[in-house]
Structure formats: structure tokens, C-alpha cells
Amino acid sequence: MSPMRGRGMEYAESREYAIGDDARHIDWRLTARSGKAHTKLFQAERERLTLIVADTAPALYFGTRVRFKSVQAARAGAVAAWVAIRDGDRVAALRGSSNEAPVPPAAGPRGALRVLDALVRWYTRPPEDDAGLTVALDHARRLLRPGSRVILLSDPASVAAVPVQRWPALSMHNEVIVLLLADPLEVEPPKAALPFNAAGHRIELDLATAGQRQRWRQEFMGPIEAALAQLPARGVRVQLLPGNASSDAWLPLLGRARAA
């Protein structure tokens, strides 16, 4: 099968303007920055890349209802991989690590199975070398090409730690979807005294009191509400995906028009 998708032309790079270049393709931003006229070069658009970015923060390896957040992440990532293959994309995956290279882009079932194998390894237990979501996004920036699709599987607190100014640069030339993995207990705790084990010590939180519930909400719902409010304005589609939700509940986000 030909790798050509028949979707037109995609931007490749810019170079200094030469006599005979099409004036319609002048790169005005680079021209303004450099003081020299530059023109955009295009190439025939090929298979799109779907990149699955996996957050492996320790907070994901927890769950109280149906499945762990980490298991939900792996399931949602598997759905994304097979959707990419259905759409004729190449699929790749990576996490925030200075030791493990990304799963390289590949098409067809082989590409999906490589990604599934990685997701199982990453989400069975917390990797010891997790370097955070910001590092994962740095890796993604080097791998992406204009027109790619990015599916980000993340704990809300990890998203909150990413500077907001990074999102527009990521979404300007790519379709970006962020899935916020949460546990039902985090989203809506019962109004009761709950025992917890923290570093081998038993503690009890009385979530029936207004003050304790407010602090709980700030800790867990605050990052979720901030992401839902801020990311769409920066060109990012975002959805909360609790552990008791269907792992493909986010699929309606695909192809949805971005916020103006």
C-alpha cells in the first residue's frame, strides 16, 4: 500500500527566498524575525502520526472503584492505538524518562502491538525513573511533525504542573487531546470519616466536615477544573476520564473543532 494519504501538502521547512519562489508561500513570521525574506517549503502529506504520551506519575497507581487510574490509562491508550491504525496512521508512544527511548512510529497491527506492550509495562507498576510529564512533552516535541495527533494520558496534577504557555505551541500544528485520569473517590468523596494508610501510618479524614471537604476539593478537583477551563482556550481538547467510566468515552473528541 502506498504511504500517500492523498490529503494534500504539508509544511516541511522554511528557507531564504529565492527568485522564482511563489510569493504566496512567504513565511512572514520568519521574515519579520530574521529581517530576510523566507519562503515555506511543502511536501506531499504522508501518513499522519498518532503519538500517545503516557504520564507515569505515582498518583496514577491508585483506584477505589472498577479499576486503577493506571489501568484506565492503559485501556484508553490501547483504544487510541487501534483507532490510529483504523485511520491509517502510524502510531508511537513515549513517557517521561531519560533512560527509555520512545516506541518508534509504525503502521498496522505491528505498530499497535508495540504500543500496547509498552503501555502494559508502564502501567503495571510505577517506573522507577519517571521524570515527569514536562520531560515527556519535551520528548514529544522532538518527535512530532505538523499534522500529528497527540493523545495525552495524565493525572490532573501532572497537567497542572505544565506551564500553560506550552500548550499553544503544541496544539498550533497538531491535534491535541488530554485525558485526565481520576478516581471516583477523588472526584466525589463520601461525606464520612475515611481511614487512609500514608507511608505506613494510619490516618483518618473526616470528610463530613465542610472544611475538610473544601481542602479535599482544592487538592483533587482544583487541577481538574483548571484544566477543563484553561486548555480549550489554548487549542487543546480535554476530558475527565474516571476509573469507572468506559475507556472509549473520550472518542467523540476526535475531529471536534477547536475552541476559537
N, C-alpha and C positions, 0 to 999 in steps of 0.2 A: 504494500500500500504506500502511496506517495505521502511524504510528510507534509505536503502543502495542504492547508486547510481552506484555501480559496476565500480568505476573509480580507483580502486587500493588501495594503502595505503597512509596515510598522517602522517606527523611528529606530535608526541604528546608531548614529553618532552625528556630530557636527564638525565641520572643518572650515578653514578660511574660504571666503567666497572667491570664486574664480570666474573670469569672463566666460559667459555662455551658460552659467548656472541659472536655474529657474528662480526668478526673483520672488515667486510666491512661497519659496521654501526657505527664505532668510530666517535665521534664528535670531529674533530681535533681542531676546534676553541676553544671550551670549555676546551679541554685537554691542549692546549697551555696556556690559560689564568689561569687555576687553578693549573697546574702542576700535575694533577692526571688524569688518563685515564677515559674518559666518553664515553658512548655509547648512540646512539639515539634510542628511542622507537617509534614505529609506531602503528597506529590503522587503522582499516578499514575505508576508507573515506566515510563520510556520506553526507547529503545534504549540498551543498555549501550555504554560507551566502552572500546575496547581501545587503550591507549597504549603505543607502542613507544619505549623510551628507549634511545638509542644512545650508548654510550661511544665517543669518538673519540681516545683516548689514543694517542700514537705507538707504544707497545708492541704494539698490535694489528696493525700493518702489517708482519708478520713471519710466516714459515712455512717449515717444512722438509719436510713430508710432506702430500701430497694438495692442501692449499690453505692460503693465508694465514689467520691468525685473523680478519682484517678481512673476508675473503671468506666465511668461515663465519658471521660476524655478519650480513652482508648476506643470506645464504641463510636463516638461521634467522629473521631479521626478515621476510623475504618469506613464509615459511611462516606466521608469526604473523598477518601481514596477511590472507592468504587464509582462514585459519581464522576470523578475526574476521568476515569477510564471510559465510562459510558459516553462522556462528552468528547472523547478523542484526545484528551490532554496527556502530557507527561506528568508524572506525579513524583514529588520528592518530599522529604521530611527532615527536620532538624530540631535540636533542643539547645539550651544554653549550656555549652560545655567547651572547655579548652582542650579536651582530650579526644572527643569523639567527632569524627567528620560527619557532615550531613549524609543522609541517604540520597545518592545521586539521582537525578531525574531519569525516569524510564517510562516507556509507554506499555500499554497492555497489561494482562494479568501479572506478568513478572514484576512490573513496577508497583502494582498494588500490593502484592505479597511481600515485597521488600519493606514497604512502609508498614504493613501490618505486623511484620516481625519486629520492627523497631518499636512500635507502639506497645506491643506486649512486653518487651524488655524494659522500656522506660517506665511503664505504669504498673508493673508487678510489685516493685518496691522503689523507694526514693533513691535515685542515683547519688553516689557519694560526691560526685564532682559537679553538682548543679551550680551553675554560675549566674542564674537569674534570667529573667525574661529580656532585660535590656541587652544582654550579650547575645541571646537568641536572635533578637531583631537586628543586631549588627551582622550576624552571620547571614540572615535573610537578605539584607540589603546588598550583599556581595553576590548573591545567587540570582536575585530577581532580574527579569528583563521587562520592559514596558508591556503591559497587557496581561501580566500574570494574575493569577487568583491566589490569595493568601487566606488560609483558614487558621486562625489562632485559637488554641485550646488553652485556657488560662484560669487560674484563681483570680478573683477580683482584686485582691490585694496586690498581686503582681502587676496587673494592669495599672493600678493606681500609682505604682512606683515609677512608671514610664513617663518621662516629661511629655506634656500634652503637645508640645511643638513638634514632636517626632511623628505624630500620626499623619498630618497633611502631606509630608514628604513621602510617606509610604503609600498613601492612598491616591496621590496625584495621578500616577500612571498604572495603578493596579486596583483590582477589585479586592477589598479587604473586609473580612468577616471575623469578628471577635465573639467567641462563645465563652460566657462567664460561667464557670463550673461552681456550683454552690450546693450545700446540703440543706434539706428542708428545715433542719434544726436551726441553721444559721439564718434562714430567711424568716421563719416564723416559730420562735421558741414557745413552748407551752408556758402558761402562767403558773409556774410551780417551782419548788426548790429542787434543783438538779445536782447530783453528785458528779464530779469530774476527777480524773486522775491526771495530775500535772507533774511530770518528772518524778513519778513515784510517790507523790503526795496527794492525798485525797482532799479535795476542796469542795465546797458546796456553794452554789449561787442561787439566791432566792429571786428567780425571775418573775415572781408575782408582784414585786415592788416596782413602782414607776421608775425610780432612779436606776435600778439595775437593768431594767429593760431598755432604758434610754442609752446606757453605756454599751449594752449588747448591740443595739441597733447602730450606733455610731461605728462600732468595730466591724460589723459584718455587712450591714445594709448600706453604710456610707459609701464604700468603694463601688458597690453595685449601682447605686443611684447616680453617683458621679459619672461612671462610665456610660450609663444609659442617657444621661443628659448631655455629656460633652462630646462623645465620639461621633455621633451622627453629623454634627456640625463640622466635623473635620474629615468628612467623606468616608467614614467607617461605619459599616453595618454591625450592629451589636445585639446580642440576645442572651438573656439569662437561661441557663440550662441546668436545672436542679437534677440531683441524682435520681429522683423518682419520675422524671419526665422521659418521654420517648427520645431515644438517641438521635432520631432523624427529625425532631420537631423544628429544627432550625432551617430545614431545606427551603422553605418559602423565601428566605433571604436571598437566595441565589438569583442574580439577574435583576434584583429590585433597583429602581432608580435611586441614585444617591441624593442626600439632602443638598439643597441649594446653598 
